[in-house]
């Protein structure tokens, strides 16, 4: 069972560069989420999607963009990388039915220098 | 603004000890509360609690929710070194339809020494 797959696992960017963090799930989940986790902090919701073609902002969306063209994929885009975006990024998905938890990928560790 | 406070923030115990982790919350449109265990990588799901007073158990782990006092506890009995991890509490807020949003606490870092 692949579950939620995130690529890359690690990345170093220079200030001002752009990149896309990939997330794919093979569980046919409608709901997908992007979180960031800073040291000593809980996970903060960046963006989420309730289905293909539908996305919405979470708690900390500034500096990020998302798209959801298929049920399986939910990429996160950083357009102009800033040091404040240094973090570990987690993608998660859920069925969306009551009582079903979110399942997380292994994360992408991103450093902006 | 939703708030989640976990205590203690860190805890060091010896194998065989019993630990209690606390989570208090203030969440609008509360639906349920989830506990996750995070080792080196992805948070892994432990429990989802929706009703007050009903204990959920999985092996040596158990958890209970008090919706009146707005808190939950996670108990681990006969701790093992493999229990060393960050334990995250996440109340879920109803966002309409079948969607829900999680607000995560900072976590409790549990270290179990042999």
Interface residues (C-beta under 8 A of the other chain):
Chain A: X4 X31 X35 X40 X41 X42 X43 X44 X45 X48 X50 X58 X90 X96 X97 X98 X99 X101 X102 X103 X104 X105 X106 X107
Chain B: X4 X31 X32 X34 X36 X41 X42 X43 X44 X45 X48 X50 X88 X90 X97 X98 X99 X101 X102 X103 X104 X105 X106 X107
